[in-house]
């Protein structure tokens, strides 16, 4: 599921905003891609997992697009990066709703 916000709706940069929301940065050793995760417990799985990108519209306004899913378990085999993930459902919707409460109102829209 996606959450799209204007940059001015975050009190700080996206990395720090995610950290204050309980997420930690993950650096994928194979791809070098950065992502963020929030665990349910001490175990690595299940966990919420998200990526974000920053894009500009035709007016130069910056938007941050957060792409959230739920990782149920790690990939089954070494070198395999497919895993059991849920991209919608009650838990993902509830987490997206929680994140929306941490976004500032958009007074300039």
C-alpha atoms as a printed R data frame, in Angstrom:
    type eleno elety resid chain resno      x       y       z
1   ATOM     1    CA   UNK     A     1  0.000   0.000   0.000
2   ATOM     2    CA   UNK     A     2  1.166   3.491  -0.695
3   ATOM     3    CA   UNK     A     3  1.186   6.634   1.385
4   ATOM     4    CA   UNK     A     4  1.864   9.822  -0.570
5   ATOM     5    CA   UNK     A     5  2.645  13.030   1.336
6   ATOM     6    CA   UNK     A     6  4.040  16.451   0.517
7   ATOM     7    CA   UNK     A     7  7.479  17.133   1.967
8   ATOM     8    CA   UNK     A     8  6.054  19.936   4.158
9   ATOM     9    CA   UNK     A     9  3.802  17.368   5.867
10  ATOM    10    CA   UNK     A    10  6.784  15.729   7.566
11  ATOM    11    CA   UNK     A    11  8.287  17.468  10.584
12  ATOM    12    CA   UNK     A    12 11.757  16.256   9.526
13  ATOM    13    CA   UNK     A    13 13.458  14.446   6.668
14  ATOM    14    CA   UNK     A    14 11.875  11.112   5.664
15  ATOM    15    CA   UNK     A    15 14.628   9.003   7.287
16  ATOM    16    CA   UNK     A    16 14.262  10.700  10.671
17  ATOM    17    CA   UNK     A    17 10.466  10.687  10.389
18  ATOM    18    CA   UNK     A    18 10.528   6.917   9.847
19  ATOM    19    CA   UNK     A    19 12.901   6.488  12.770
20  ATOM    20    CA   UNK     A    20 10.550   8.417  15.051
21  ATOM    21    CA   UNK     A    21  7.735   6.139  13.771
22  ATOM    22    CA   UNK     A    22  9.665   3.073  14.999
23  ATOM    23    CA   UNK     A    23 11.390   2.015  11.771
24  ATOM    24    CA   UNK     A    24 15.049   1.093  11.354
25  ATOM    25    CA   UNK     A    25 17.088   1.343   8.193
26  ATOM    26    CA   UNK     A    26 18.058  -1.840   6.349
27  ATOM    27    CA   UNK     A    27 20.796  -1.910   3.734
28  ATOM    28    CA   UNK     A    28 20.283  -4.847   1.353
29  ATOM    29    CA   UNK     A    29 23.707  -6.420   0.938
30  ATOM    30    CA   UNK     A    30 22.947  -7.765  -2.518
31  ATOM    31    CA   UNK     A    31 21.271  -4.785  -4.173
32  ATOM    32    CA   UNK     A    32 22.604  -1.977  -1.990
33  ATOM    33    CA   UNK     A    33 19.044  -0.624  -1.768
34  ATOM    34    CA   UNK     A    34 17.959   1.075   1.442
35  ATOM    35    CA   UNK     A    35 14.645   0.211   3.038
36  ATOM    36    CA   UNK     A    36 13.051   0.463   6.465
37  ATOM    37    CA   UNK     A    37 11.451  -2.093   8.772
38  ATOM    38    CA   UNK     A    38  9.439  -2.173  11.995
39  ATOM    39    CA   UNK     A    39  9.330  -5.459  13.835
40  ATOM    40    CA   UNK     A    40  6.484  -6.927  15.848
41  ATOM    41    CA   UNK     A    41  8.843  -8.536  18.368
42  ATOM    42    CA   UNK     A    42 12.519  -9.436  18.899
43  ATOM    43    CA   UNK     A    43 12.320 -11.751  15.891
44  ATOM    44    CA   UNK     A    44 13.117 -10.404  12.419
45  ATOM    45    CA   UNK     A    45  9.812 -11.677  11.012
46  ATOM    46    CA   UNK     A    46  7.001 -10.806  10.688
47  ATOM    47    CA   UNK     A    47  7.763  -7.118  10.122
48  ATOM    48    CA   UNK     A    48  6.470  -4.085   8.315
49  ATOM    49    CA   UNK     A    49  8.784  -3.209   5.464
50  ATOM    50    CA   UNK     A    50  8.790  -0.075   3.347
51  ATOM    51    CA   UNK     A    51 10.663   1.826   0.692
52  ATOM    52    CA   UNK     A    52 10.271   5.458  -0.182
53  ATOM    53    CA   UNK     A    53 11.008   7.660  -3.151
54  ATOM    54    CA   UNK     A    54 10.981  11.422  -3.555
55  ATOM    55    CA   UNK     A    55  9.358  12.803  -6.685
56  ATOM    56    CA   UNK     A    56  8.528  16.271  -7.993
57  ATOM    57    CA   UNK     A    57  5.398  17.338  -9.807
58  ATOM    58    CA   UNK     A    58  5.315  19.770 -12.737
59  ATOM    59    CA   UNK     A    59  5.258  22.734 -10.313
60  ATOM    60    CA   UNK     A    60  8.408  21.541  -8.504
61  ATOM    61    CA   UNK     A    61  6.489  20.431  -5.396
62  ATOM    62    CA   UNK     A    62  8.199  17.456  -3.715
63  ATOM    63    CA   UNK     A    63  6.219  14.391  -2.727
64  ATOM    64    CA   UNK     A    64  7.400  11.418  -0.708
65  ATOM    65    CA   UNK     A    65  5.901   8.095  -1.734
66  ATOM    66    CA   UNK     A    66  6.076   5.405   0.949
67  ATOM    67    CA   UNK     A    67  5.440   1.860  -0.299
68  ATOM    68    CA   UNK     A    68  4.498  -0.414   2.619
69  ATOM    69    CA   UNK     A    69  4.045  -4.173   2.895
70  ATOM    70    CA   UNK     A    70  4.177  -6.879   5.556
71  ATOM    71    CA   UNK     A    71  6.964  -9.466   5.382
72  ATOM    72    CA   UNK     A    72  5.661 -12.675   6.931
73  ATOM    73    CA   UNK     A    73  8.925 -14.621   6.692
74  ATOM    74    CA   UNK     A    74 12.346 -14.474   5.103
75  ATOM    75    CA   UNK     A    75 13.110 -15.953   1.673
76  ATOM    76    CA   UNK     A    76 13.161 -19.734   1.706
77  ATOM    77    CA   UNK     A    77 16.463 -20.343  -0.056
78  ATOM    78    CA   UNK     A    78 19.876 -18.661  -0.164
79  ATOM    79    CA   UNK     A    79 20.080 -16.195  -3.025
80  ATOM    80    CA   UNK     A    80 16.305 -16.082  -3.407
81  ATOM    81    CA   UNK     A    81 14.815 -12.665  -2.755
82  ATOM    82    CA   UNK     A    82 11.159 -13.591  -3.108
83  ATOM    83    CA   UNK     A    83  9.373 -13.841   0.200
84  ATOM    84    CA   UNK     A    84  5.937 -14.189   1.684
85  ATOM    85    CA   UNK     A    85  4.648 -10.603   1.747
86  ATOM    86    CA   UNK     A    86  1.242  -9.004   2.086
87  ATOM    87    CA   UNK     A    87  0.677  -5.733   0.241
88  ATOM    88    CA   UNK     A    88 -2.786  -5.140   1.676
89  ATOM    89    CA   UNK     A    89 -4.983  -6.529   4.424
90  ATOM    90    CA   UNK     A    90 -6.011  -5.495   7.910
91  ATOM    91    CA   UNK     A    91 -2.517  -5.263   9.430
92  ATOM    92    CA   UNK     A    92 -1.077  -3.269   6.539
93  ATOM    93    CA   UNK     A    93 -4.104  -0.953   6.522
94  ATOM    94    CA   UNK     A    94 -3.807  -0.420  10.289
95  ATOM    95    CA   UNK     A    95 -0.102   0.428   9.993
96  ATOM    96    CA   UNK     A    96 -0.784   2.837   7.141
97  ATOM    97    CA   UNK     A    97 -3.478   4.475   9.258
98  ATOM    98    CA   UNK     A    98 -1.001   4.787  12.160
99  ATOM    99    CA   UNK     A    99  1.580   6.412   9.881
100 ATOM   100    CA   UNK     A   100 -1.037   8.872   8.603
101 ATOM   101    CA   UNK     A   101 -1.583  10.092  12.181
102 ATOM   102    CA   UNK     A   102  2.103  11.110  12.256
103 ATOM   103    CA   UNK     A   103  1.807  13.256   9.122
104 ATOM   104    CA   UNK     A   104  1.269  16.993   9.555
105 ATOM   105    CA   UNK     A   105 -1.863  18.539   8.028
106 ATOM   106    CA   UNK     A   106 -1.365  20.045   4.566
107 ATOM   107    CA   UNK     A   107 -2.366  23.672   5.098
108 ATOM   108    CA   UNK     A   108 -0.957  24.763   1.748
109 ATOM   109    CA   UNK     A   109 -2.992  22.511  -0.500
